Amino acid sequence: MTDHLVLFMPSGKRGRFPSGTPILDAARQLGVYIESVCGGRGICGRCQIDTQFGQFAKHGITSTQENISEFGAKEIRYAEKRDLKAGRRLSCSALIMGDLVVDIPQDNIINAQVVRKDADTRYIERNPAIQMCYVEVEEPDMHKPLGDIDRLLSALENDWDISSIVIDTHILAQAQSILRKGKWAVTAAIHHDKATQSAHLIALYPGLKNEAYGIACDIGSTTIALHLSSLLSGSTLASSGTSNPQIRFGEDLMSRVSYVMMNPEGREAMTEAVREALNTLIQNVCDQSGIDRNDILDSVFVGNPVMHHLFLGIDPTELGGAPFALAVSGAVNVKASEIGINLNQGARTYMLPCIAGHVGADAAAATLTEGPHRQDDMMLMIDVGTNAEIVLGNQTRTVAASSPTGPAFEGAETSCGQRAAPGAIERIRIDPETLEPRYRIIGTELWSDEDGFEEAASETGITGICGSGIIEIIAEMYLSGIISEDGVINGDLAARSDRIFSDGRTFSYLIKDGEPKIVVTQNDVRAIQLAKAALYAGIKLLMDKQNITSVDKIGLAGAFGSFIDPKYAMVLGLVPDCDIEHVKAVGNAAGTGARMALLNRNHRREIEQAVQNIEKIETALEPDFQGHFVNAMAFPNKVDPFPKLGTIVKLPERSDPAISENTSEGATPRRRGGRRRAR
């Protein structure tokens, strides 16, 4: 019988299994963690999964209802005795009958992805769009037949010099009872973003209300990070993060656009999924800080263009092909309730402007945070994700581009890759003499050759390799001579170490034997080469536009960028040569930029103006992309020298630096390959 392809999300692990295989068994064979306390007897209910149906073009899967068995006796019994949410199945009972996409619910995952996007602690000068105005209103008088709301507006003008206030409709029905409850003393929440726009009365409280809150959120294609801040003090009160539930529809941006194209309800499903996740995060930060979500009056969201559009409920298919047209590129101001975000009834939402078709509001927020447009030095800022966003410039000129790196850096497209979760290898060193590895996993500070590591790792297991680990492994394999400058695993070393072994027509490197077996294959090396070459080619195009051959500073943004060792990023050829002390992780710069826009409306005006001045470079249209890409397939690069890196790392001898069209067999640049229309 033909085996069926099963894809597990959000880990991205996949494999083929015969008909009748329990989903729980398939997960265990792939090293996908699903908790099962009762041993598969259908009693504990901890092994619940969701199944996703539709066409998933990137993975070549059509997942249908017929491809999973009907409800079994164990599931029926559990649903009657306990609670089985609509659409969920027990993986110990549900059987694979065809190709399937299986989603592991985040509330059921113990080994969940680690969302490492903490709030930056920098000081942000406070000038929010929300102003809390306490006033004492004249009581009604038969001799002065002026309405209660009219007297409230008069008090606001007299005491706070705020005139021409527009009142939100819901306030009209509430104002009289609130005024009487406060004995004619109330606090009005006034939203006034731009000086050229009218002020809005969005909330009204009896008595003195001396606090108001706002949220800032970075909607990443892989993870979502949300922060709750006091609008009066500027302090961050709580943070929460989760995997982006849209991963179940596609690991990278273009696969999600393809899903929308191929499935009529795709856009609505992804919009609903992300908004539901955001509302859960909002409740999380409210619970952490002990506040009422009705006291949240302002919100700022950032994201790449596809996330931006899906969050707003906009069909993103125009971003799937040239000319990559945005529905809206400027800043967006709406009521939070209009886009399904559950805050105060009058709360507002501001979204930063997008820079270009594939350089989004998240890149604009990172630009606001790090300020290349404010500097004398030439600064390169990179947000490494499934779609890398690149900004290069100074106060004289700033240029930006995106480069479609794909999900390889985030654990997908590699045989043992996974998201950053407890048990994932995140650091590795290879002895150049013995070729023996030692590594560290998320969840413990101990290295694998240190006493106590086995006990520490027993809680999570050693489950795979996350993005920062993949960078280090490939770089270490190059430095130790396991792979050549062109990325070929040296099979001659099999005579020297049994960690190099024949794997079909190529060779692989063994990191850990057992279950799961963790190896780096030739295809894994190629996947990283393709991803890093696409990124470096994009950087080189921007350097060409600036007419420079080197940069002064490099900032690695985002959760992934924060955990890359700058030295290994340079060894890999992910970034150009630079003084290592000037290469730094800048944390969740997009999230910090969102907080800056939340707490100070002047920052909103700054980035709106800066985005208008940034020159956008479309890599798909640049004739030099191909040449830069081919050169970048080599480690660290076929033609570019890395003298500054050479002062801190002993690099292998380089081959002839002449440009070779055969740098990598079968290598073709990802020049928006997924961005052609799927019509």
For each residue, the residues with C-beta under 8 A, 3 or more apart:
1: 18 19
2:
3: 16 17 18
4: 16 17 18 19 67 96 97 98 99 100
5: 14 15 16 59 60 61 99 100
6: 14 15 16 17 23 26 96 99 100 101 102
7: 12 13 14 56 59 61 100 101 102
8: 11 12 13 14 27 30 32 102 103 104
9: 12 52 101 102 103 104 247 248
10: 103 104 113 243 247 248 419
11: 8 32 104 411 418 419 421 464
12: 7 8 9 247 251 407 411 412 417 418 419
13: 7 8 30 31 32 418 464
14: 5 6 7 8 30 59
15: 5 6 26 29 30
16: 3 4 5 6
17: 3 4 6 21 25 26 29 96
18: 1 3 4 21 96
19: 1 4 95 96 97 98
20: 95 96 97
21: 17 18 25 26 95 96
22: 25 26 40 91 92 93 94 95 96
23: 6 26 27 49 68 89 91 92 94 95 96 100 102
24: 27 28 34 36 40 47 91 92
25: 17 21 22 28 29
26: 6 15 17 21 22 23 29 30 96
27: 8 23 24 30 32 33 34 91 102 104
28: 24 25 31 32 34
29: 15 17 25 26
30: 8 13 14 15 26 27 516
31: 13 28 461 463 464 515 516
32: 8 11 13 27 28 104
33: 27 104 109 110 111 423 461 463
34: 24 27 28 47 49 91 104 108
35: 46 47 108 109 110
36: 24 39 40 44 46 47 91 92
37: 44 46
38: 41 42 43 44 46
39: 36
40: 22 24 36 47 92
41: 38 74 92
42: 38 45 72 74 75 77 78 90 92 93
43: 38 78
44: 36 37 38 47
45: 42 48 78 82 83 84 90
46: 35 36 37 38 108
47: 24 34 35 36 40 44 90 91 92 108
48: 45 84 85 88 89 90 91 105 108
49: 23 34 88 89 90 91 94 102 103 104 105 108
50: 87 88 89 102 103 104 105 248
51: 63 68 87 89 94 100 101 102 103
52: 9 56 63 101 102 103 248 249
53: 63 64 65 101
54: 62 63 101 249 259 262 263 266
55: 61 62 259 262 263
56: 7 52 59 60 61 62 63 101 249 250 255 259
57: 60 255 258 259 262 678
58: 250 251 252 254 255 258 674
59: 5 7 14 56 101 255
60: 5 56 57
61: 5 7 55 56 99 100 101
62: 54 55 56 99
63: 51 52 53 54 56 67 98 99 100 101
64: 53 67 98
65: 53 68
66: 97 98
67: 4 63 64 96 97 98 99 100
68: 23 51 65 89 94 95 96 97 98 100
69: 72 93 94 95 96 97
70:
71: 75 76 79 89 93
72: 42 69 75 76 93 94 95
73: 76 77 93
74: 41 42 77 78 90 92 93
75: 42 71 72 78 79 84 89 90 93 94
76: 71 72 73 79 80
77: 42 73 74 80 81
78: 42 43 45 74 75 81 82 84 90
79: 71 75 76 82 83 84
80: 76 77
81: 77 78
82: 45 78 79
83: 45 79
84: 45 48 75 78 79 88 90
85: 48 88
86:
87: 50 51
88: 48 49 50 84 85 105
89: 23 48 49 50 51 68 71 75 93 94
90: 42 45 47 48 49 74 75 78 84 93 94
91: 22 23 24 27 34 36 47 48 49 94 102
92: 22 23 24 36 40 41 42 47 74
93: 22 42 69 71 72 73 74 75 89 90
94: 22 23 49 51 68 69 72 75 89 90 91
95: 19 20 21 22 23 68 69 72
96: 4 6 17 18 19 20 21 22 23 26 67 68 69 100
97: 4 19 20 66 67 68 69
98: 4 19 63 64 66 67 68
99: 4 5 6 61 62 63 67
100: 4 5 6 7 23 51 61 63 67 68 96
101: 6 7 9 51 52 53 54 56 59 61 63 248
102: 6 7 8 9 23 27 49 50 51 52 91
103: 8 9 10 49 50 51 52 245 248
104: 8 9 10 11 27 32 33 34 49 50 108 109
105: 48 49 50 88 108 109
106: 109 112 242 243 245
107:
108: 34 35 46 47 48 49 104 105
109: 33 35 104 105 106 112 113
110: 33 35
111: 33 421 422 423 460 463
112: 106 109 243 421
113: 10 109 223 243 419 420 421
114: 420 421 422 442
115: 223 224 225 241 242 243 559
116: 241 420 559 562 563
117: 218 220 223 225 239 241 559 587 588 591
118: 239 587 588
119: 227 236 239 588 591 592 595
120: 369 587 588 589 591 592 595
121: 236
122: 592
123: 234
124: 234 595 596 599 600
125: 599 600
126: 231 232 233 234 599 600
127: 599 600 601 602
128: 131 214 231 298 598 599 600 601
129: 191 192 193 298 348 350 601 604
130: 189 190 191 202 212 214 231 297 298
131: 128 160 162 189 190 192
132: 187 188 189 190 209 210 211 212 232
133: 156 159 160 162 187 188 189 190
134: 185 186 187 208 209
135: 152 155 156 159 160 185 186 187 188
136: 155 184 185
137: 148 151 152 155 179 184 185 186
138: 141 144 151 154 155 184
139: 184
140: 144 148 151
141: 138 144
142: 145
143:
144: 138 140 141
145: 142
146: 150 151 154
147: 150 151
148: 137 140 151 152 175 176 179
149: 152 153 167 171 172 175
150: 146 147 153 154
151: 137 138 140 146 147 148 154 155
152: 135 137 148 149 155 156 175 179 186 188 204
153: 149 150 156 157 165 167 201
154: 138 146 150 151 157 158
155: 135 136 137 138 151 152 158 159
156: 133 135 152 153 159 160 162 165 188 190 201
157: 153 154 160 161 162 163 165
158: 154 155
159: 133 135 155 156
160: 131 133 135 156 157 190
161: 157
162: 131 133 156 157 165 190 192 199
163: 157
164: 198 199
165: 153 156 157 162 190 198 199 200 201
166: 198 199 200 201
167: 149 153 171 172 200 201
168: 171 200 201 202 345 346
169: 172
170: 173 174 345 346
171: 149 167 168 174 175 201 202 203 204 346
172: 149 167 169 175
173: 170
174: 170 171 177 178 204
175: 148 149 152 171 172 178 179 204
176: 148 179 180
177: 174 180 181
178: 174 175 181 182 186 204 205 206
179: 137 148 152 175 176 182 184 186 206
180: 176 177 183 184
181: 177 178 206
182: 178 179 185 186 205 206 207
183: 180 206 207
184: 136 137 138 139 179 180
185: 134 135 136 137 182 206 207 208
186: 134 135 137 152 178 179 182 204 205 206 207
187: 132 133 134 135 204 205 207 208 209 210
188: 132 133 135 152 156 201 203 204 205
189: 130 131 132 133 201 202 203 204 205 209 212 297 344 346
190: 130 131 132 133 156 160 162 165 199 200 201 202
191: 129 130 199 200 202 297 298 346 348
192: 129 131 162 195 197 198 199 200
193: 129 197 333 348 350 601 604
194: 197 601 605
195: 192
196:
197: 192 193 194
198: 164 165 166 192
199: 162 164 165 166 190 191 192
200: 165 166 167 168 190 191 192 346
201: 153 156 165 166 167 168 171 188 189 190 204 346
202: 130 168 171 189 190 191 297 344 346 347 348
203: 171 188 189 297 344 345 346 347
204: 152 171 174 175 178 186 187 188 189 201
205: 178 182 186 187 188 189 209
206: 178 179 181 182 183 185 186
207: 182 183 185 186 187
208: 134 185 187
209: 132 134 187 189 205 212
210: 132 187 232
211: 132 230 232 295
212: 130 132 189 209 230 231 232 295 297 298
213: 228 229 230 231 237 291 295 296 297
214: 128 130 228 229 231 296 297 298 299 300 598 599
215: 226 227 228 229 282 285 296 298 299 300 343 598
216: 226 227 229 299 300 301 591 594 595 597 598
217: 224 225 226 227 278 281 299 300 301 302 591 594
218: 117 224 225 226 301 302 303 362 365 588 590 591 594
219: 224 244 274 278 301 302 303 307 308 311 362
220: 117 223 224 225 244 303 304 307 362 385 558 559 590
221: 244 246 252 253 256 304 306 307 385 386 387
222: 243 244 247 385 386 407 410 419 559
223: 113 115 117 220 241 242 243 244 559
224: 115 217 218 219 220 241 242 243 244 274 277 278 281
225: 115 117 217 218 220 239 240 241 559 588 591
226: 215 216 217 218 239 240 241 278 281 282 285
227: 119 215 216 217 236 238 239 285 591 594 595
228: 213 214 215 236 237 238 239 285 286 288 289 291 296
229: 213 214 215 216 234 235 236 237 595 598 599
230: 211 212 213 233 234 235 237
231: 126 128 130 212 213 214 234 297 298 598 599
232: 126 132 210 211 212
233: 126 230
234: 123 124 126 229 230 231 599
235: 229 230
236: 119 121 227 228 229 239 595
237: 213 228 229 230 285 288 289 291
238: 227 228 284 285 286 288 289
239: 117 118 119 225 226 227 228 236 285
240: 225 226 281 284 285 288
241: 115 116 117 223 224 225 226 281
242: 106 115 223 224 245 277 280 281
243: 10 106 112 113 115 222 223 224 247 419
244: 219 220 221 222 223 224 247 274 277 307
245: 103 106 242 248 273 274 276 277
246: 221 249 250 256 270 273 274 307 310
247: 9 10 12 222 243 244 250 251
248: 9 10 50 52 101 103 245 273
249: 52 54 56 246 255 256 259 266 269 270 273
250: 56 58 246 247 253 254 255 256 258 259
251: 12 58 247 255 386 407 410 412
252: 58 221 255 256 386 387 404 406 407 412 674
253: 221 250 256 257 304 306 307 319 386 387
254: 58 250 257 258 320 404 674 675
255: 56 57 58 59 249 250 251 252 258 259 674
256: 221 246 249 250 252 253 259 260 270 306 310 316
257: 253 254 260 261 306 316 317 319 320 674 678
258: 57 58 250 254 255 261 262 320 674 678
259: 54 55 56 57 249 250 255 256 262 263 266 270
260: 256 257 263 266 267 270 315 316 317
261: 257 258 266 317 320 677 678 679
262: 54 55 57 258 259 266 678
263: 54 55 259 260 266 269
264:
265: 268 269
266: 54 249 259 260 261 262 263 269 270
267: 260 270 271 310 313 315 316
268: 265 271 272
269: 249 263 265 266 272 273
270: 246 249 256 259 260 266 267 273 274 310
271: 267 268 274 275 310 311 313
272: 268 269 275 276 340
273: 245 246 248 249 269 270 276 277
274: 219 224 244 245 246 270 271 277 278 307 310 311
275: 271 272 278 279 311 339 340 341
276: 245 272 273 279 280
277: 224 242 244 245 273 274 280 281
278: 217 219 224 226 274 275 281 282 341
279: 275 276 282 283 340 341 342
280: 242 276 277 283 284
281: 217 224 226 240 241 242 277 278 284 285
282: 215 226 278 279 285 286 293 296 341 342 343
283: 279 280 286 287 293
284: 238 240 280 281 287 288
285: 215 226 227 228 237 238 239 240 281 282 288 289
286: 228 238 282 283 289 290 291 292 293 296
287: 283 284 290
288: 228 237 238 240 284 285
289: 228 237 238 285 286
290: 286 287
291: 213 228 237 286 295 296
292: 286 295
293: 282 283 286 296 342 343 344
294: 343 344 345
295: 211 212 213 291 292 344
296: 213 214 215 228 282 286 291 293 299 343 344 347
297: 130 189 191 202 203 212 213 214 231 343 344 346 347 348
298: 128 129 130 191 212 214 215 231 347 348 350 598
299: 214 215 216 217 296 336 341 343 347 348 349 350 598
300: 214 215 216 217 349 350 351 352 594 595 597 598
301: 216 217 218 219 311 349 350 351 361 594
302: 217 218 219 308 351 352 360 361 362 364 365 590 591 593 594
303: 218 219 220 306 307 308 311 360 361 362
304: 220 221 253 307 308 358 359 360 361 362 363 385 387 389
305: 308 309 316 319 326 354 356 357 358 359 360 361
306: 221 253 256 257 303 309 310 316 319 360
307: 219 220 221 244 246 253 274 303 304 310 311 360 362
308: 219 302 303 304 305 311 312 314 351 354 360 361
309: 305 306 312 314 315 316 319 326 327
310: 246 256 267 270 271 274 306 307 313 314 316
311: 219 271 274 275 301 303 307 308 339
312: 308 309 328 332 334 339 351
313: 267 271 310 339
314: 308 309 310 327 328
315: 260 267 309 318 327
316: 256 257 260 267 305 306 309 310 319 320
317: 257 260 261 320 677
318: 315 321 324 325 326 327
319: 253 257 305 306 309 316 324 325 326 357 358 675
320: 254 257 258 261 316 317 674 675 676 677 678
321: 318 324 675 676 677
322: 620 672 675
323: 357
324: 318 319 321 356 357 358 618 675
325: 318 319 357
326: 305 309 318 319 329 354 356 357
327: 309 314 315 318
328: 312 314 332 354
329: 326 353 354 356
330: 353 608
331: 350 351 352 353 604 608
332: 312 328 349 350 351
333: 193 348 349 350
334: 312 338 339 348 349
335: 338 339 346 347 348 349
336: 299 339 341 342 343 344 347 348 349
337: 340 341 342 343 345 347
338: 334 335
339: 275 311 312 313 334 335 336 349
340: 272 275 279 337
341: 275 278 279 282 299 336 337 347 349
342: 279 282 293 336 337
343: 215 282 293 294 296 297 299 336 337 347
344: 189 202 203 293 294 295 296 297 336 347
345: 168 170 203 294 337
346: 168 170 171 189 191 200 201 202 203 297 335
347: 202 203 296 297 298 299 335 336 337 341 343 344
348: 129 191 193 202 297 298 299 333 334 335 336
349: 299 300 301 332 333 334 335 336 339 341
350: 129 193 298 299 300 301 331 332 333 597 598 604
351: 300 301 302 308 312 331 332 361
352: 300 302 331 361 364 365 368 593 594 597 604 607
353: 329 330 331 361 364 607 608 611
354: 305 308 326 328 329 357 359 360 361 364 611
355: 359 360 363 364 367 391 400 611 614 616
356: 305 324 326 329 359 400 401 402 616 618
357: 305 319 323 324 325 326 354 618
358: 304 305 319 324 387 389 402 404 675
359: 304 305 354 355 356 363 389 390 391 400 401 402 616
360: 302 303 304 305 306 307 308 354 355 363 364 389
361: 301 302 303 304 305 308 351 352 353 354 364 365
362: 218 219 220 302 303 304 307 365 366 383 389 590
363: 304 355 359 360 366 367 383 389 391 400 402 590
364: 302 352 353 354 355 360 361 367 368 593 607 610 611
365: 218 302 352 361 362 368 369 589 590 591 592 593 594 596 597 607
366: 362 363 369 370 381 383 389 391 557 586 589 590 593
367: 355 363 364 370 371 372 373 381 391 398 400 593 607 610 611 614
368: 352 364 365 371 593 596 597 603 606 607 610
369: 120 365 366 586 589 590 592 593 596
370: 366 367 379 381 555 557 586 589
371: 367 368 374 375
372: 367 375 379 381 391 392 393 394 398
373: 367 393 394 395 398 610 613 614
374: 371 395
375: 371 372 379 394 395 553
376: 394 395
377: 394 552 553
378: 392 393 394 546 548 551 552 553
379: 370 372 375 392 393 394 551 552 553 554 555
380: 390 391 392 539 542 551 553 554 555 575 576 578
381: 366 367 370 372 390 391 392 554 555 557 586 589
382: 388 389 390 535 539 554 555 556 557 561 575
383: 362 363 366 388 389 557 558 561 589 590
384: 388 405 409 535 556 557 558 560 561 564 574
385: 220 221 222 304 388 389 405 409 410 558 560
386: 221 222 251 252 253 405 406 407 410
387: 221 252 253 304 358 402 403 404 405
388: 382 383 384 385 402 403 404 405 534 535 538
389: 304 358 359 360 362 363 366 382 383 385 400 401 402
390: 359 380 381 382 400 401 402 403 535 538 539 542
391: 355 359 363 366 367 372 380 381 398 399 400 614
392: 372 378 379 380 381 398 399 400 539 542 543 546 551
393: 372 373 378 379 396 397 398 399 546 614
394: 372 373 375 376 377 378 379 397 398
395: 373 374 375 376
396: 393
397: 393 394 546 615
398: 367 372 373 391 392 393 394 610 613 614 615
399: 391 392 393 542 545 546 614 615 616 617
400: 355 356 359 363 367 389 390 391 392 542 614 615 616 617
401: 356 359 389 390 538 541 542 616 617 618 619
402: 356 358 359 363 387 388 389 390 538 619
403: 387 388 390 534 535 537 538 539 619
404: 252 254 358 387 388 534 670 671 672 673 674 675
405: 384 385 386 387 388 408 409 531 532 534 535 670
406: 252 386 412 413 527 530 531 534 670
407: 12 222 251 252 386 410 411 412 413
408: 405 412 413 414 417 470 527 528 530 531
409: 384 385 405 467 470 471 528 531 560
410: 222 251 385 386 407 417 419 466 467 560
411: 11 12 407 414 417 418 419 420 424 464 465 466 467 470
412: 12 251 252 406 407 408 417
413: 406 407 408 417 527
414: 408 411 417 465 470 520 524 527 528
415: 519 520 521 523 524
416: 464 465 511 516 518 519 520 524
417: 12 408 410 411 412 413 414 464 465 466 467 470 524
418: 11 12 13 411 421 424 463 464 465 466
419: 10 11 12 113 222 243 410 411 424 466
420: 113 114 116 411 424 426 442 466 467 468 559 563
421: 11 111 112 113 114 418 424 442 463 466
422: 111 114 441 442 443 459 460
423: 33 111 441 442 443 457 460 461 462 463 464
424: 411 418 419 420 421 441 442 463 464 465 466 469
425: 428 439 440 441 462 464 465 466 469 473 511 518
426: 420 440 441 442 466 468 469 563
427: 439 440 447 468 469 472 565
428: 425 437 438 439 440 469 472 473 476 511
429: 437 438 439 472 476
430: 435 436 437 473 476 477 479 480 482
431: 434 435 436 437 438 480
432: 435 479 480 481
433:
434: 431 497
435: 430 431 432 480 482 493 496 497 499 500
436: 430 431 497 499
437: 428 429 430 431 448 476 499 511
438: 428 429 431 447 448 449
439: 425 427 428 429 447 448 469 511
440: 425 426 427 428 444 445 446 447 448
441: 422 423 424 425 426 444 457 460 462
442: 114 420 421 422 423 424 426 460 466
443: 422 423 456 457 459 460
444: 440 441 453 456 457
445: 440
446: 440 450 452 453 456
447: 427 438 439 440 450 453
448: 437 438 439 440 453 457
449: 438 453
450: 446 447 453
451:
452: 446 455 456
453: 444 446 447 448 449 450 456 457
454: 457 458
455: 452 458
456: 443 444 446 452 453 459
457: 423 441 443 444 448 453 454 460 461 462
458: 454 455 461
459: 422 443 456
460: 111 422 423 441 442 443 457 463
461: 31 33 423 457 458
462: 423 425 441 457 512 516 518
463: 31 33 111 418 421 423 424 460 516
464: 11 13 31 411 416 417 418 423 424 425 516 518
465: 411 414 416 417 418 424 425 469 470 473 511 518 520
466: 410 411 417 418 419 420 421 424 425 426 442 469 470
467: 409 410 411 417 420 470 471 560 563 564
468: 420 426 427 471 472 560 563 564 565
469: 424 425 426 427 428 439 465 466 472 473
470: 408 409 411 414 417 465 466 467 473 474 524 528
471: 409 467 468 474 475 528 564 565 568 569 572 574
472: 427 428 429 468 469 475 476 565 568
473: 425 428 430 465 469 470 476 477 511 520
474: 470 471 477 478 483 520 524 525 528 572 635
475: 471 472 478 479 568 571 572 635
476: 428 429 430 437 472 473 479 480 568
477: 430 473 474 480 482 483 489 509 520 525
478: 474 475 481 482 483 484 485 571 572 635 652
479: 430 432 475 476 571 649 650 651 652
480: 430 431 432 435 476 477
481: 432 478 490 493 652
482: 430 435 477 478 489 490 493 500 509
483: 474 477 478 487 488 489 490 525 635
484: 478 487 488 490
485: 478 634 635 638 652 654 655
486: 633 634 635 655 663 664
487: 483 484 525 526 529 633 634 635 664
488: 483 484 522 525
489: 477 482 483 500 506 507 508 509 522 525
490: 481 482 483 484 493 500 507
491: 494 500 502 506 507
492: 495 496
493: 435 481 482 490 496 497 500
494: 491 497 498 500 501 502 507
495: 492
496: 435 492 493 500
497: 434 435 436 493 494 500
498: 494 501 510
499: 435 436 437 509 510 511
500: 435 482 489 490 491 493 494 496 497 507 508 509 510
501: 494 498 507 508 510
502: 491 494 507
503: 506 507 508 519 521 522
504:
505:
506: 489 491 503 521 522 523
507: 489 490 491 494 500 501 502 503 522
508: 489 500 501 503 519 520 521 522
509: 477 482 489 499 500 519 520
510: 498 499 500 501 513 517 518 519
511: 416 425 428 437 439 465 473 499 518 519 520
512: 462 517 518
513: 510 517
514: 517
515: 31
516: 30 31 416 462 463 464
517: 510 512 513 514
518: 416 425 462 464 465 510 511 512
519: 415 416 503 508 509 510 511
520: 414 415 416 465 473 474 477 508 509 511 524 525
521: 415 503 506 508 524 525
522: 488 489 503 506 507 508 525 526
523: 415 506 526 527
524: 414 415 416 417 470 474 520 521 527 528
525: 474 477 483 487 488 489 520 521 522 528 529
526: 487 522 523 529 530 664 666 667
527: 406 408 413 414 523 524 530 531
528: 408 409 414 470 471 474 524 525 531 532 572
529: 487 525 526 532 533 633 664 667
530: 406 408 526 527 533 534 633 667 670
531: 405 406 408 409 527 528 534 535
532: 405 528 529 535 536 572 573 574 632
533: 529 530 536 537 573 629 630 632 633 667 669
534: 388 403 404 405 406 530 531 537 538 629 632 669 670
535: 382 384 388 390 403 405 531 532 538 539 574
536: 532 533 539 540 573 574 575 576 628 632 637
537: 403 533 534 540 541 619 625 628 629 632 669
538: 388 390 401 402 403 534 535 541 542 619 625
539: 380 382 390 392 403 535 536 542 543 575 576
540: 536 537 543 544 576 624 628 632 640
541: 401 537 538 544 545 617 619 622 624 625 628
542: 380 390 392 399 400 401 538 539 545 546 617
543: 392 539 540 546 548 549 551 576
544: 540 541 547 624
545: 399 541 542 615 617
546: 378 392 393 397 399 542 543
547: 544
548: 378 543 551
549: 543
550: 576 577 578
551: 378 379 380 392 543 548 554 576 578
552: 377 378 379 578 582
553: 375 377 378 379 380 578 582 583 584
554: 379 380 381 382 551 566 575 576 578 582 583 584
555: 370 379 380 381 382 584 585 586 589
556: 382 384 561 562 564 566 569 575 583 584 585 586
557: 366 370 381 382 383 384 561 562 585 586 587 588 589 590
558: 220 383 384 385 561 562 588 589 590
559: 115 116 117 220 222 223 225 420 562 563 588
560: 384 385 409 410 467 468 563 564
561: 382 383 384 556 557 558 564 585 586
562: 116 556 557 558 559 585 586 587 588
563: 116 420 426 467 468 559 560 585
564: 384 467 468 471 556 560 561 568 569 574 585
565: 427 468 471 472 568 569
566: 554 556 569 570 575 580 583 584 585
567: 570 571 580 645 648 649
568: 471 472 475 476 564 565 571 572
569: 471 556 564 565 566 572 574 575 583
570: 566 567 573 574 575 577 578 580 583 636 642 645
571: 475 478 479 567 568 635 636 645 649 651
572: 471 474 475 478 528 532 568 569 635 636
573: 532 533 536 570 632 634 635 636 637
574: 384 471 532 535 536 564 569 570
575: 380 382 536 539 554 556 566 569 570 578 583
576: 380 536 539 540 543 550 551 554 640
577: 550 570 640 641 642 643 644 645
578: 380 550 551 552 553 554 570 575 582 583 644
579: 582 583 644
580: 566 567 570 583 644 645 648
581:
582: 552 553 554 578 579
583: 553 554 556 566 569 570 575 578 579 580
584: 553 554 555 556 566
585: 555 556 557 561 562 563 564 566
586: 366 369 370 381 555 556 557 561 562 589
587: 117 118 120 557 562 591 592
588: 117 118 119 120 218 225 557 558 559 562 591 592
589: 120 365 366 369 370 381 383 555 557 558 586 592 593
590: 218 220 302 362 363 365 366 369 383 557 558 593 594
591: 117 119 120 216 217 218 225 227 302 365 587 588 594 595
592: 119 120 122 365 369 587 588 589 595 596
593: 302 352 364 365 366 367 368 369 589 590 596 597 603 607
594: 216 217 218 227 300 301 302 352 365 590 591 597 598
595: 119 120 124 216 227 229 236 300 591 592 598 599
596: 124 365 368 369 592 593 599 600 603
597: 216 300 350 352 365 368 593 594 600 601 603 604 607
598: 128 214 215 216 229 231 298 299 300 350 594 595
599: 124 125 126 127 128 214 229 231 234 595 596 603
600: 124 125 126 127 128 596 597 603 604
601: 127 128 129 193 194 597 604 605
602: 127 605 606
603: 368 593 596 597 599 600 606 607
604: 129 193 331 350 352 597 600 601 607 608
605: 194 601 602 608 609
606: 368 602 603 609 610
607: 352 353 364 365 367 368 593 597 603 604 610 611
608: 330 331 353 604 605 611 612
609: 605 606 612 613
610: 364 367 368 373 398 606 607 613 614
611: 353 354 355 364 367 607 608 614
612: 608 609
613: 373 398 609 610
614: 355 367 373 391 393 398 399 400 610 611
615: 397 398 399 400 545
616: 355 356 359 399 400 401
617: 399 400 401 541 542 545 622
618: 324 356 357 401 621 622
619: 401 402 403 537 538 541 622 625 671 672
620: 322 625 671 672 675
621: 618
622: 541 617 618 619 625
623: 626
624: 540 541 544 627 628
625: 537 538 541 619 620 622 628 629 669 671
626: 623 629 630 669 671
627: 624 630 631 659
628: 536 537 540 541 624 625 631 632
629: 533 534 537 625 626 632 633 669 671
630: 533 626 627 633 638 659 660 661 663 667 669
631: 627 628 634 637 638 639 640 659 663
632: 532 533 534 536 537 540 573 628 629 637 638
633: 486 487 529 530 533 629 630 638 663 664 667
634: 485 486 487 573 631 637 638 663
635: 474 475 478 483 485 486 487 571 572 573
636: 570 571 572 573 640 642 645 651
637: 536 573 631 632 634 640 642
638: 485 630 631 632 633 634 657 659 660 663
639: 631 657 659
640: 540 576 577 631 636 637
641: 577
642: 570 577 636 637 645 646 651
643: 577 646 647
644: 577 578 579 580 647 648
645: 567 570 571 577 580 636 642 648 649 651
646: 642 643 649 650 651
647: 643 644
648: 567 580 644 645
649: 479 567 571 645 646
650: 479 646
651: 479 571 636 642 645 646 654
652: 478 479 481 485
653:
654: 485 651 657
655: 485 486
656:
657: 638 639 654
658:
659: 627 630 631 638 639
660: 630 638 663
661: 630
662: 665
663: 486 630 631 633 634 638 660 667
664: 486 487 526 529 633 667
665: 662
666: 526
667: 526 529 530 533 630 633 663 664
668:
669: 533 534 537 625 626 629 630
670: 404 405 406 530 534 673 674
671: 404 619 620 625 626 629
672: 322 404 619 620 675 676
673: 404 670 676
674: 58 252 254 255 257 258 320 404 670
675: 254 319 320 321 322 324 358 404 620 672
676: 320 321 672 673
677: 261 317 320 321
678: 57 257 258 261 262 320
679: 261
